[in-house]
Amino acid sequence: MTHNDTAARIGRRLVDLFFLVFLAQRTRRCPKGCGMRVRFRAVSNAEAQRWTDVAADHAGGHKWRPIREAR
């Protein structure tokens, strides 16, 4: 892991902390590191789990799809 990766990760965590402390919003990020995040507040535990699942697997967004050339 490079210095830039560590700095970016710390920056993301600080932003998440800001949203948690000042706006009372929890943040769930994609565990694969693609940048997908879901923020929510004032939901039941079941709804929070559903949003956590959405962040973890968002419609197969990690599958590589080749770009077809125009003919």
PDB file of N, CA, C, O and CB in Angstrom:
ATOM      1  N   MET A   1       0.845  -1.167   0.000  1.00  0.00           N
ATOM      2  CA  MET A   1       0.000   0.000   0.000  1.00  0.00           C
ATOM      3  C   MET A   1       0.893   1.234   0.000  1.00  0.00           C
ATOM      4  O   MET A   1       1.829   1.336   0.794  1.00  0.00           O
ATOM      5  CB  MET A   1      -0.963  -0.004   1.215  1.00  0.00           C
ATOM      6  N   THR A   2       0.600   2.153  -0.883  1.00  0.00           N
ATOM      7  CA  THR A   2       1.421   3.347  -0.991  1.00  0.00           C
ATOM      8  C   THR A   2       0.921   4.430  -0.053  1.00  0.00           C
ATOM      9  O   THR A   2      -0.149   4.322   0.546  1.00  0.00           O
ATOM     10  CB  THR A   2       1.437   3.856  -2.427  1.00  0.00           C
ATOM     11  N   HIS A   3       1.716   5.465   0.056  1.00  0.00           N
ATOM     12  CA  HIS A   3       1.359   6.601   0.908  1.00  0.00           C
ATOM     13  C   HIS A   3       0.069   7.258   0.426  1.00  0.00           C
ATOM     14  O   HIS A   3      -0.768   7.655   1.236  1.00  0.00           O
ATOM     15  CB  HIS A   3       2.499   7.632   0.935  1.00  0.00           C
ATOM     16  N   ASN A   4      -0.092   7.375  -0.901  1.00  0.00           N
ATOM     17  CA  ASN A   4      -1.298   7.996  -1.446  1.00  0.00           C
ATOM     18  C   ASN A   4      -2.540   7.175  -1.130  1.00  0.00           C
ATOM     19  O   ASN A   4      -3.593   7.740  -0.837  1.00  0.00           O
ATOM     20  CB  ASN A   4      -1.165   8.176  -2.951  1.00  0.00           C
ATOM     21  N   ASP A   5      -2.434   5.845  -1.185  1.00  0.00           N
ATOM     22  CA  ASP A   5      -3.564   4.987  -0.846  1.00  0.00           C
ATOM     23  C   ASP A   5      -3.961   5.169   0.614  1.00  0.00           C
ATOM     24  O   ASP A   5      -5.145   5.247   0.942  1.00  0.00           O
ATOM     25  CB  ASP A   5      -3.226   3.517  -1.123  1.00  0.00           C
ATOM     26  N   THR A   6      -2.965   5.236   1.478  1.00  0.00           N
ATOM     27  CA  THR A   6      -3.236   5.409   2.902  1.00  0.00           C
ATOM     28  C   THR A   6      -3.868   6.766   3.171  1.00  0.00           C
ATOM     29  O   THR A   6      -4.822   6.860   3.944  1.00  0.00           O
ATOM     30  CB  THR A   6      -1.950   5.255   3.715  1.00  0.00           C
ATOM     31  N   ALA A   7      -3.355   7.808   2.551  1.00  0.00           N
ATOM     32  CA  ALA A   7      -3.906   9.146   2.738  1.00  0.00           C
ATOM     33  C   ALA A   7      -5.342   9.218   2.231  1.00  0.00           C
ATOM     34  O   ALA A   7      -6.194   9.831   2.873  1.00  0.00           O
ATOM     35  CB  ALA A   7      -3.040  10.186   2.022  1.00  0.00           C
ATOM     36  N   ALA A   8      -5.617   8.601   1.090  1.00  0.00           N
ATOM     37  CA  ALA A   8      -6.971   8.604   0.546  1.00  0.00           C
ATOM     38  C   ALA A   8      -7.924   7.847   1.465  1.00  0.00           C
ATOM     39  O   ALA A   8      -9.057   8.277   1.678  1.00  0.00           O
ATOM     40  CB  ALA A   8      -6.987   7.988  -0.858  1.00  0.00           C
ATOM     41  N   ARG A   9      -7.471   6.729   2.003  1.00  0.00           N
ATOM     42  CA  ARG A   9      -8.311   5.942   2.899  1.00  0.00           C
ATOM     43  C   ARG A   9      -8.616   6.716   4.182  1.00  0.00           C
ATOM     44  O   ARG A   9      -9.745   6.696   4.672  1.00  0.00           O
ATOM     45  CB  ARG A   9      -7.630   4.606   3.233  1.00  0.00           C
ATOM     46  N   ILE A  10      -7.615   7.392   4.718  1.00  0.00           N
ATOM     47  CA  ILE A  10      -7.820   8.195   5.919  1.00  0.00           C
ATOM     48  C   ILE A  10      -8.771   9.352   5.620  1.00  0.00           C
ATOM     49  O   ILE A  10      -9.630   9.678   6.439  1.00  0.00           O
ATOM     50  CB  ILE A  10      -6.473   8.727   6.456  1.00  0.00           C
ATOM     51  N   GLY A  11      -8.622   9.963   4.466  1.00  0.00           N
ATOM     52  CA  GLY A  11      -9.517  11.049   4.071  1.00  0.00           C
ATOM     53  C   GLY A  11     -10.962  10.584   3.979  1.00  0.00           C
ATOM     54  O   GLY A  11     -11.870  11.274   4.444  1.00  0.00           O
ATOM     55  N   ARG A  12     -11.180   9.408   3.376  1.00  0.00           N
ATOM     56  CA  ARG A  12     -12.546   8.865   3.283  1.00  0.00           C
ATOM     57  C   ARG A  12     -13.121   8.601   4.664  1.00  0.00           C
ATOM     58  O   ARG A  12     -14.295   8.871   4.914  1.00  0.00           O
ATOM     59  CB  ARG A  12     -12.560   7.569   2.456  1.00  0.00           C
ATOM     60  N   ARG A  13     -12.302   8.078   5.554  1.00  0.00           N
ATOM     61  CA  ARG A  13     -12.774   7.790   6.917  1.00  0.00           C
ATOM     62  C   ARG A  13     -13.102   9.069   7.679  1.00  0.00           C
ATOM     63  O   ARG A  13     -14.049   9.091   8.465  1.00  0.00           O
ATOM     64  CB  ARG A  13     -11.720   6.985   7.686  1.00  0.00           C
ATOM     65  N   LEU A  14     -12.331  10.136   7.457  1.00  0.00           N
ATOM     66  CA  LEU A  14     -12.633  11.407   8.102  1.00  0.00           C
ATOM     67  C   LEU A  14     -13.948  11.992   7.593  1.00  0.00           C
ATOM     68  O   LEU A  14     -14.729  12.540   8.371  1.00  0.00           O
ATOM     69  CB  LEU A  14     -11.496  12.398   7.873  1.00  0.00           C
ATOM     70  N   VAL A  15     -14.190  11.876   6.301  1.00  0.00           N
ATOM     71  CA  VAL A  15     -15.460  12.344   5.741  1.00  0.00           C
ATOM     72  C   VAL A  15     -16.617  11.528   6.322  1.00  0.00           C
ATOM     73  O   VAL A  15     -17.656  12.086   6.675  1.00  0.00           O
ATOM     74  CB  VAL A  15     -15.449  12.245   4.189  1.00  0.00           C
ATOM     75  N   ASP A  16     -16.439  10.221   6.421  1.00  0.00           N
ATOM     76  CA  ASP A  16     -17.474   9.378   7.019  1.00  0.00           C
ATOM     77  C   ASP A  16     -17.716   9.767   8.472  1.00  0.00           C
ATOM     78  O   ASP A  16     -18.858   9.782   8.929  1.00  0.00           O
ATOM     79  CB  ASP A  16     -17.083   7.897   6.927  1.00  0.00           C
ATOM     80  N   LEU A  17     -16.647  10.080   9.197  1.00  0.00           N
ATOM     81  CA  LEU A  17     -16.777  10.505  10.589  1.00  0.00           C
ATOM     82  C   LEU A  17     -17.544  11.821  10.684  1.00  0.00           C
ATOM     83  O   LEU A  17     -18.386  11.986  11.567  1.00  0.00           O
ATOM     84  CB  LEU A  17     -15.392  10.649  11.239  1.00  0.00           C
ATOM     85  N   PHE A  18     -17.259  12.756   9.782  1.00  0.00           N
ATOM     86  CA  PHE A  18     -17.989  14.023   9.751  1.00  0.00           C
ATOM     87  C   PHE A  18     -19.485  13.778   9.579  1.00  0.00           C
ATOM     88  O   PHE A  18     -20.301  14.338  10.311  1.00  0.00           O
ATOM     89  CB  PHE A  18     -17.463  14.921   8.619  1.00  0.00           C
ATOM     90  N   PHE A  19     -19.840  12.941   8.608  1.00  0.00           N
ATOM     91  CA  PHE A  19     -21.255  12.657   8.364  1.00  0.00           C
ATOM     92  C   PHE A  19     -21.901  11.981   9.571  1.00  0.00           C
ATOM     93  O   PHE A  19     -23.070  12.230   9.867  1.00  0.00           O
ATOM     94  CB  PHE A  19     -21.415  11.774   7.120  1.00  0.00           C
ATOM     95  N   LEU A  20     -21.158  11.139  10.262  1.00  0.00           N
ATOM     96  CA  LEU A  20     -21.699  10.463  11.431  1.00  0.00           C
ATOM     97  C   LEU A  20     -21.913  11.434  12.588  1.00  0.00           C
ATOM     98  O   LEU A  20     -22.980  11.435  13.202  1.00  0.00           O
ATOM     99  CB  LEU A  20     -20.774   9.335  11.859  1.00  0.00           C
ATOM    100  N   VAL A  21     -20.922  12.252  12.892  1.00  0.00           N
ATOM    101  CA  VAL A  21     -20.992  13.133  14.059  1.00  0.00           C
ATOM    102  C   VAL A  21     -21.931  14.316  13.836  1.00  0.00           C
ATOM    103  O   VAL A  21     -22.762  14.612  14.695  1.00  0.00           O
ATOM    104  CB  VAL A  21     -19.606  13.641  14.409  1.00  0.00           C
ATOM    105  N   PHE A  22     -21.812  14.989  12.708  1.00  0.00           N
ATOM    106  CA  PHE A  22     -22.556  16.230  12.512  1.00  0.00           C
ATOM    107  C   PHE A  22     -23.911  16.042  11.835  1.00  0.00           C
ATOM    108  O   PHE A  22     -24.821  16.839  12.064  1.00  0.00           O
ATOM    109  CB  PHE A  22     -21.735  17.175  11.705  1.00  0.00           C
ATOM    110  N   LEU A  23     -24.065  15.029  11.025  1.00  0.00           N
ATOM    111  CA  LEU A  23     -25.328  14.843  10.315  1.00  0.00           C
ATOM    112  C   LEU A  23     -26.054  13.561  10.708  1.00  0.00           C
ATOM    113  O   LEU A  23     -27.131  13.273  10.186  1.00  0.00           O
ATOM    114  CB  LEU A  23     -25.079  14.841   8.836  1.00  0.00           C
ATOM    115  N   ALA A  24     -25.475  12.795  11.620  1.00  0.00           N
ATOM    116  CA  ALA A  24     -26.071  11.548  12.128  1.00  0.00           C
ATOM    117  C   ALA A  24     -26.377  10.559  11.009  1.00  0.00           C
ATOM    118  O   ALA A  24     -27.399   9.874  11.044  1.00  0.00           O
ATOM    119  CB  ALA A  24     -27.350  11.854  12.901  1.00  0.00           C
ATOM    120  N   GLN A  25     -25.499  10.485  10.024  1.00  0.00           N
ATOM    121  CA  GLN A  25     -25.667   9.549   8.921  1.00  0.00           C
ATOM    122  C   GLN A  25     -24.574   8.491   8.981  1.00  0.00           C
ATOM    123  O   GLN A  25     -23.386   8.803   9.073  1.00  0.00           O
ATOM    124  CB  GLN A  25     -25.641  10.287   7.564  1.00  0.00           C
ATOM    125  N   ARG A  26     -24.998   7.246   8.926  1.00  0.00           N
ATOM    126  CA  ARG A  26     -24.026   6.153   8.861  1.00  0.00           C
ATOM    127  C   ARG A  26     -23.652   5.917   7.401  1.00  0.00           C
ATOM    128  O   ARG A  26     -24.460   6.139   6.499  1.00  0.00           O
ATOM    129  CB  ARG A  26     -24.597   4.848   9.509  1.00  0.00           C
ATOM    130  N   THR A  27     -22.448   5.477   7.186  1.00  0.00           N
ATOM    131  CA  THR A  27     -21.954   5.239   5.834  1.00  0.00           C
ATOM    132  C   THR A  27     -21.544   3.787   5.700  1.00  0.00           C
ATOM    133  O   THR A  27     -20.845   3.249   6.558  1.00  0.00           O
ATOM    134  CB  THR A  27     -20.769   6.172   5.499  1.00  0.00           C
ATOM    135  N   ARG A  28     -21.981   3.154   4.623  1.00  0.00           N
ATOM    136  CA  ARG A  28     -21.540   1.806   4.268  1.00  0.00           C
ATOM    137  C   ARG A  28     -20.881   1.906   2.905  1.00  0.00           C
ATOM    138  O   ARG A  28     -21.458   2.441   1.958  1.00  0.00           O
ATOM    139  CB  ARG A  28     -22.736   0.773   4.260  1.00  0.00           C
ATOM    140  N   ARG A  29     -19.666   1.384   2.819  1.00  0.00           N
ATOM    141  CA  ARG A  29     -18.910   1.421   1.564  1.00  0.00           C
ATOM    142  C   ARG A  29     -18.808   0.020   0.967  1.00  0.00           C
ATOM    143  O   ARG A  29     -18.915  -0.986   1.669  1.00  0.00           O
ATOM    144  CB  ARG A  29     -17.500   2.010   1.794  1.00  0.00           C
ATOM    145  N   CYS A  30     -18.603  -0.015  -0.327  1.00  0.00           N
ATOM    146  CA  CYS A  30     -18.390  -1.279  -1.013  1.00  0.00           C
ATOM    147  C   CYS A  30     -17.083  -1.879  -0.503  1.00  0.00           C
ATOM    148  O   CYS A  30     -16.058  -1.197  -0.498  1.00  0.00           O
ATOM    149  CB  CYS A  30     -18.360  -1.088  -2.566  1.00  0.00           C
ATOM    150  N   PRO A  31     -17.100  -3.143  -0.074  1.00  0.00           N
ATOM    151  CA  PRO A  31     -15.872  -3.741   0.444  1.00  0.00           C
ATOM    152  C   PRO A  31     -14.803  -3.970  -0.622  1.00  0.00           C
ATOM    153  O   PRO A  31     -13.647  -4.232  -0.289  1.00  0.00           O
ATOM    154  CB  PRO A  31     -16.192  -5.042   1.107  1.00  0.00           C
ATOM    155  N   LYS A  32     -15.171  -3.877  -1.890  1.00  0.00           N
ATOM    156  CA  LYS A  32     -14.204  -4.096  -2.962  1.00  0.00           C
ATOM    157  C   LYS A  32     -13.484  -2.815  -3.342  1.00  0.00           C
ATOM    158  O   LYS A  32     -12.607  -2.834  -4.206  1.00  0.00           O
ATOM    159  CB  LYS A  32     -14.893  -4.678  -4.180  1.00  0.00           C
ATOM    160  N   GLY A  33     -13.838  -1.702  -2.712  1.00  0.00           N
ATOM    161  CA  GLY A  33     -13.108  -0.458  -2.921  1.00  0.00           C
ATOM    162  C   GLY A  33     -13.408   0.268  -4.207  1.00  0.00           C
ATOM    163  O   GLY A  33     -12.563   1.019  -4.693  1.00  0.00           O
ATOM    164  N   CYS A  34     -14.581   0.073  -4.777  1.00  0.00           N
ATOM    165  CA  CYS A  34     -14.890   0.722  -6.048  1.00  0.00           C
ATOM    166  C   CYS A  34     -15.379   2.155  -5.878  1.00  0.00           C
ATOM    167  O   CYS A  34     -15.536   2.873  -6.865  1.00  0.00           O
ATOM    168  CB  CYS A  34     -15.926  -0.077  -6.790  1.00  0.00           C
ATOM    169  N   GLY A  35     -15.619   2.575  -4.651  1.00  0.00           N
ATOM    170  CA  GLY A  35     -16.073   3.944  -4.419  1.00  0.00           C
ATOM    171  C   GLY A  35     -17.561   4.054  -4.148  1.00  0.00           C
ATOM    172  O   GLY A  35     -18.038   5.129  -3.783  1.00  0.00           O
ATOM    173  N   MET A  36     -18.299   2.980  -4.314  1.00  0.00           N
ATOM    174  CA  MET A  36     -19.730   2.986  -4.026  1.00  0.00           C
ATOM    175  C   MET A  36     -19.926   3.166  -2.526  1.00  0.00           C
ATOM    176  O   MET A  36     -19.299   2.477  -1.721  1.00  0.00           O
ATOM    177  CB  MET A  36     -20.413   1.675  -4.525  1.00  0.00           C
ATOM    178  N   ARG A  37     -20.811   4.109  -2.153  1.00  0.00           N
ATOM    179  CA  ARG A  37     -21.118   4.285  -0.742  1.00  0.00           C
ATOM    180  C   ARG A  37     -22.604   4.575  -0.590  1.00  0.00           C
ATOM    181  O   ARG A  37     -23.250   5.122  -1.484  1.00  0.00           O
ATOM    182  CB  ARG A  37     -20.267   5.424  -0.122  1.00  0.00           C
ATOM    183  N   VAL A  38     -23.117   4.194   0.556  1.00  0.00           N
ATOM    184  CA  VAL A  38     -24.513   4.424   0.893  1.00  0.00           C
ATOM    185  C   VAL A  38     -24.532   5.104   2.250  1.00  0.00           C
ATOM    186  O   VAL A  38     -23.919   4.621   3.202  1.00  0.00           O
ATOM    187  CB  VAL A  38     -25.344   3.087   0.901  1.00  0.00           C
ATOM    188  N   ARG A  39     -25.234   6.222   2.338  1.00  0.00           N
ATOM    189  CA  ARG A  39     -25.382   6.914   3.620  1.00  0.00           C
ATOM    190  C   ARG A  39     -26.849   6.921   4.002  1.00  0.00           C
ATOM    191  O   ARG A  39     -27.723   7.146   3.165  1.00  0.00           O
ATOM    192  CB  ARG A  39     -24.821   8.366   3.550  1.00  0.00           C
ATOM    193  N   PHE A  40     -27.109   6.672   5.277  1.00  0.00           N
ATOM    194  CA  PHE A  40     -28.480   6.644   5.753  1.00  0.00           C
ATOM    195  C   PHE A  40     -28.522   7.035   7.212  1.00  0.00           C
ATOM    196  O   PHE A  40     -27.497   7.028   7.894  1.00  0.00           O
ATOM    197  CB  PHE A  40     -29.105   5.263   5.547  1.00  0.00           C
ATOM    198  N   ARG A  41     -29.718   7.379   7.699  1.00  0.00           N
ATOM    199  CA  ARG A  41     -29.895   7.689   9.110  1.00  0.00           C
ATOM    200  C   ARG A  41     -31.328   7.370   9.513  1.00  0.00           C
ATOM    201  O   ARG A  41     -32.234   7.314   8.682  1.00  0.00           O
ATOM    202  CB  ARG A  41     -29.555   9.177   9.402  1.00  0.00           C
ATOM    203  N   ALA A  42     -31.500   7.167  10.782  1.00  0.00           N
ATOM    204  CA  ALA A  42     -32.817   6.944  11.385  1.00  0.00           C
ATOM    205  C   ALA A  42     -33.589   5.828  10.694  1.00  0.00           C
ATOM    206  O   ALA A  42     -34.739   6.012  10.295  1.00  0.00           O
ATOM    207  CB  ALA A  42     -33.630   8.224  11.343  1.00  0.00           C
ATOM    208  N   VAL A  43     -32.950   4.669  10.555  1.00  0.00           N
ATOM    209  CA  VAL A  43     -33.632   3.508   9.973  1.00  0.00           C
ATOM    210  C   VAL A  43     -33.564   2.354  10.970  1.00  0.00           C
ATOM    211  O   VAL A  43     -32.749   2.350  11.892  1.00  0.00           O
ATOM    212  CB  VAL A  43     -32.990   3.098   8.599  1.00  0.00           C
ATOM    213  N   SER A  44     -34.431   1.392  10.762  1.00  0.00           N
ATOM    214  CA  SER A  44     -34.437   0.217  11.631  1.00  0.00           C
ATOM    215  C   SER A  44     -33.196  -0.632  11.347  1.00  0.00           C
ATOM    216  O   SER A  44     -32.501  -0.421  10.353  1.00  0.00           O
ATOM    217  CB  SER A  44     -35.736  -0.620  11.426  1.00  0.00           C
ATOM    218  N   ASN A  45     -32.931  -1.585  12.227  1.00  0.00           N
ATOM    219  CA  ASN A  45     -31.783  -2.473  12.025  1.00  0.00           C
ATOM    220  C   ASN A  45     -31.928  -3.295  10.750  1.00  0.00           C
ATOM    221  O   ASN A  45     -30.943  -3.541  10.053  1.00  0.00           O
ATOM    222  CB  ASN A  45     -31.616  -3.404  13.225  1.00  0.00           C
ATOM    223  N   ALA A  46     -33.151  -3.720  10.443  1.00  0.00           N
ATOM    224  CA  ALA A  46     -33.377  -4.494   9.213  1.00  0.00           C
ATOM    225  C   ALA A  46     -33.097  -3.642   7.978  1.00  0.00           C
ATOM    226  O   ALA A  46     -32.494  -4.119   7.017  1.00  0.00           O
ATOM    227  CB  ALA A  46     -34.825  -5.029   9.168  1.00  0.00           C
ATOM    228  N   GLU A  47     -33.531  -2.392   8.003  1.00  0.00           N
ATOM    229  CA  GLU A  47     -33.281  -1.503   6.865  1.00  0.00           C
ATOM    230  C   GLU A  47     -31.788  -1.186   6.752  1.00  0.00           C
ATOM    231  O   GLU A  47     -31.263  -1.104   5.641  1.00  0.00           O
ATOM    232  CB  GLU A  47     -34.098  -0.197   7.008  1.00  0.00           C
ATOM    233  N   ALA A  48     -31.104  -1.007   7.870  1.00  0.00           N
ATOM    234  CA  ALA A  48     -29.658  -0.778   7.843  1.00  0.00           C
ATOM    235  C   ALA A  48     -28.931  -1.976   7.245  1.00  0.00           C
ATOM    236  O   ALA A  48     -27.969  -1.807   6.495  1.00  0.00           O
ATOM    237  CB  ALA A  48     -29.132  -0.492   9.258  1.00  0.00           C
ATOM    238  N   GLN A  49     -29.379  -3.177   7.569  1.00  0.00           N
ATOM    239  CA  GLN A  49     -28.769  -4.377   6.992  1.00  0.00           C
ATOM    240  C   GLN A  49     -29.014  -4.445   5.488  1.00  0.00           C
ATOM    241  O   GLN A  49     -28.135  -4.852   4.729  1.00  0.00           O
ATOM    242  CB  GLN A  49     -29.318  -5.639   7.674  1.00  0.00           C
ATOM    243  N   ARG A  50     -30.202  -4.048   5.064  1.00  0.00           N
ATOM    244  CA  ARG A  50     -30.510  -4.048   3.627  1.00  0.00           C
ATOM    245  C   ARG A  50     -29.589  -3.078   2.891  1.00  0.00           C
ATOM    246  O   ARG A  50     -29.084  -3.407   1.818  1.00  0.00           O
ATOM    247  CB  ARG A  50     -31.994  -3.668   3.382  1.00  0.00           C
ATOM    248  N   TRP A  51     -29.361  -1.880   3.454  1.00  0.00           N
ATOM    249  CA  TRP A  51     -28.473  -0.921   2.809  1.00  0.00           C
ATOM    250  C   TRP A  51     -27.023  -1.399   2.818  1.00  0.00           C
ATOM    251  O   TRP A  51     -26.271  -1.125   1.883  1.00  0.00           O
ATOM    252  CB  TRP A  51     -28.578   0.431   3.493  1.00  0.00           C
ATOM    253  N   THR A  52     -26.637  -2.102   3.859  1.00  0.00           N
ATOM    254  CA  THR A  52     -25.300  -2.682   3.903  1.00  0.00           C
ATOM    255  C   THR A  52     -25.140  -3.715   2.792  1.00  0.00           C
ATOM    256  O   THR A  52     -24.090  -3.782   2.153  1.00  0.00           O
ATOM    257  CB  THR A  52     -25.029  -3.322   5.280  1.00  0.00           C
ATOM    258  N   ASP A  53     -26.170  -4.516   2.560  1.00  0.00           N
ATOM    259  CA  ASP A  53     -26.135  -5.499   1.478  1.00  0.00           C
ATOM    260  C   ASP A  53     -26.084  -4.824   0.115  1.00  0.00           C
ATOM    261  O   ASP A  53     -25.408  -5.313  -0.790  1.00  0.00           O
ATOM    262  CB  ASP A  53     -27.349  -6.418   1.556  1.00  0.00           C
ATOM    263  N   VAL A  54     -26.785  -3.709  -0.044  1.00  0.00           N
ATOM    264  CA  VAL A  54     -26.754  -2.969  -1.309  1.00  0.00           C
ATOM    265  C   VAL A  54     -25.343  -2.454  -1.579  1.00  0.00           C
ATOM    266  O   VAL A  54     -24.859  -2.529  -2.709  1.00  0.00           O
ATOM    267  CB  VAL A  54     -27.762  -1.791  -1.282  1.00  0.00           C
ATOM    268  N   ALA A  55     -24.689  -1.939  -0.558  1.00  0.00           N
ATOM    269  CA  ALA A  55     -23.323  -1.425  -0.737  1.00  0.00           C
ATOM    270  C   ALA A  55     -22.359  -2.550  -1.091  1.00  0.00           C
ATOM    271  O   ALA A  55     -21.419  -2.352  -1.860  1.00  0.00           O
ATOM    272  CB  ALA A  55     -22.845  -0.704   0.538  1.00  0.00           C
ATOM    273  N   ALA A  56     -22.597  -3.737  -0.525  1.00  0.00           N
ATOM    274  CA  ALA A  56     -21.683  -4.853  -0.763  1.00  0.00           C
ATOM    275  C   ALA A  56     -21.853  -5.456  -2.151  1.00  0.00           C
ATOM    276  O   ALA A  56     -20.870  -5.885  -2.756  1.00  0.00           O
ATOM    277  CB  ALA A  56     -21.891  -5.925   0.285  1.00  0.00           C
ATOM    278  N   ASP A  57     -23.061  -5.497  -2.662  1.00  0.00           N
ATOM    279  CA  ASP A  57     -23.297  -6.093  -3.981  1.00  0.00           C
ATOM    280  C   ASP A  57     -24.308  -5.241  -4.722  1.00  0.00           C
ATOM    281  O   ASP A  57     -25.508  -5.512  -4.679  1.00  0.00           O
ATOM    282  CB  ASP A  57     -23.797  -7.567  -3.862  1.00  0.00           C
ATOM    283  N   HIS A  58     -23.832  -4.227  -5.393  1.00  0.00           N
ATOM    284  CA  HIS A  58     -24.716  -3.299  -6.083  1.00  0.00           C
ATOM    285  C   HIS A  58     -24.903  -3.684  -7.538  1.00  0.00           C
ATOM    286  O   HIS A  58     -24.216  -3.190  -8.431  1.00  0.00           O
ATOM    287  CB  HIS A  58     -24.176  -1.890  -5.989  1.00  0.00           C
ATOM    288  N   ALA A  59     -25.855  -4.581  -7.748  1.00  0.00           N
ATOM    289  CA  ALA A  59     -26.295  -5.018  -9.088  1.00  0.00           C
ATOM    290  C   ALA A  59     -25.149  -5.536  -9.941  1.00  0.00           C
ATOM    291  O   ALA A  59     -25.124  -5.308 -11.151  1.00  0.00           O
ATOM    292  CB  ALA A  59     -26.977  -3.872  -9.813  1.00  0.00           C
ATOM    293  N   GLY A  60     -24.217  -6.218  -9.335  1.00  0.00           N
ATOM    294  CA  GLY A  60     -23.125  -6.813 -10.102  1.00  0.00           C
ATOM    295  C   GLY A  60     -22.225  -5.785 -10.751  1.00  0.00           C
ATOM    296  O   GLY A  60     -21.660  -6.046 -11.813  1.00  0.00           O
ATOM    297  N   GLY A  61     -22.080  -4.633 -10.145  1.00  0.00           N
ATOM    298  CA  GLY A  61     -21.300  -3.548 -10.733  1.00  0.00           C
ATOM    299  C   GLY A  61     -19.821  -3.839 -10.869  1.00  0.00           C
ATOM    300  O   GLY A  61     -19.097  -3.043 -11.466  1.00  0.00           O
ATOM    301  N   HIS A  62     -19.348  -4.951 -10.336  1.00  0.00           N
ATOM    302  CA  HIS A  62     -17.934  -5.266 -10.404  1.00  0.00           C
ATOM    303  C   HIS A  62     -17.594  -6.212 -11.550  1.00  0.00           C
ATOM    304  O   HIS A  62     -16.426  -6.541 -11.756  1.00  0.00           O
ATOM    305  CB  HIS A  62     -17.487  -5.866  -9.105  1.00  0.00           C
ATOM    306  N   LYS A  63     -18.576  -6.639 -12.277  1.00  0.00           N
ATOM    307  CA  LYS A  63     -18.303  -7.541 -13.402  1.00  0.00           C
ATOM    308  C   LYS A  63     -17.741  -6.730 -14.561  1.00  0.00           C
ATOM    309  O   LYS A  63     -18.280  -5.689 -14.937  1.00  0.00           O
ATOM    310  CB  LYS A  63     -19.591  -8.308 -13.839  1.00  0.00           C
ATOM    311  N   TRP A  64     -16.664  -7.227 -15.106  1.00  0.00           N
ATOM    312  CA  TRP A  64     -16.037  -6.543 -16.217  1.00  0.00           C
ATOM    313  C   TRP A  64     -16.863  -6.751 -17.473  1.00  0.00           C
ATOM    314  O   TRP A  64     -17.220  -7.879 -17.813  1.00  0.00           O
ATOM    315  CB  TRP A  64     -14.598  -7.037 -16.423  1.00  0.00           C
ATOM    316  N   ARG A  65     -17.162  -5.667 -18.155  1.00  0.00           N
ATOM    317  CA  ARG A  65     -17.916  -5.741 -19.403  1.00  0.00           C
ATOM    318  C   ARG A  65     -17.086  -5.108 -20.508  1.00  0.00           C
ATOM    319  O   ARG A  65     -16.736  -3.931 -20.421  1.00  0.00           O
ATOM    320  CB  ARG A  65     -19.302  -5.035 -19.272  1.00  0.00           C
ATOM    321  N   PRO A  66     -16.764  -5.873 -21.549  1.00  0.00           N
ATOM    322  CA  PRO A  66     -15.970  -5.291 -22.636  1.00  0.00           C
ATOM    323  C   PRO A  66     -16.758  -4.225 -23.396  1.00  0.00           C
ATOM    324  O   PRO A  66     -17.975  -4.329 -23.552  1.00  0.00           O
ATOM    325  CB  PRO A  66     -15.510  -6.389 -23.603  1.00  0.00           C
ATOM    326  N   ILE A  67     -16.056  -3.212 -23.860  1.00  0.00           N
ATOM    327  CA  ILE A  67     -16.692  -2.163 -24.656  1.00  0.00           C
ATOM    328  C   ILE A  67     -16.640  -2.601 -26.109  1.00  0.00           C
ATOM    329  O   ILE A  67     -15.579  -2.922 -26.645  1.00  0.00           O
ATOM    330  CB  ILE A  67     -15.991  -0.767 -24.454  1.00  0.00           C
ATOM    331  N   ARG A  68     -17.782  -2.607 -26.716  1.00  0.00           N
ATOM    332  CA  ARG A  68     -17.832  -3.008 -28.129  1.00  0.00           C
ATOM    333  C   ARG A  68     -17.529  -1.820 -29.015  1.00  0.00           C
ATOM    334  O   ARG A  68     -18.020  -0.715 -28.782  1.00  0.00           O
ATOM    335  CB  ARG A  68     -19.209  -3.603 -28.488  1.00  0.00           C
ATOM    336  N   GLU A  69     -16.741  -2.046 -30.007  1.00  0.00           N
ATOM    337  CA  GLU A  69     -16.382  -0.980 -30.928  1.00  0.00           C
ATOM    338  C   GLU A  69     -17.524  -0.707 -31.891  1.00  0.00           C
ATOM    339  O   GLU A  69     -18.230  -1.622 -32.312  1.00  0.00           O
ATOM    340  CB  GLU A  69     -15.109  -1.336 -31.697  1.00  0.00           C
ATOM    341  N   ALA A  70     -17.696   0.562 -32.233  1.00  0.00           N
ATOM    342  CA  ALA A  70     -18.729   0.939 -33.204  1.00  0.00           C
ATOM    343  C   ALA A  70     -18.284   0.476 -34.585  1.00  0.00           C
ATOM    344  O   ALA A  70     -17.108   0.569 -34.936  1.00  0.00           O
ATOM    345  CB  ALA A  70     -18.991   2.485 -33.189  1.00  0.00           C
ATOM    346  N   ARG A  71     -19.228  -0.018 -35.352  1.00  0.00           N
ATOM    347  CA  ARG A  71     -18.897  -0.488 -36.713  1.00  0.00           C
ATOM    348  C   ARG A  71     -19.323   0.489 -37.748  1.00  0.00           C
ATOM    349  O   ARG A  71     -19.122   0.254 -38.939  1.00  0.00           O
ATOM    350  CB  ARG A  71     -19.536  -1.820 -36.999  1.00  0.00           C
TER     351      ARG A  71
END
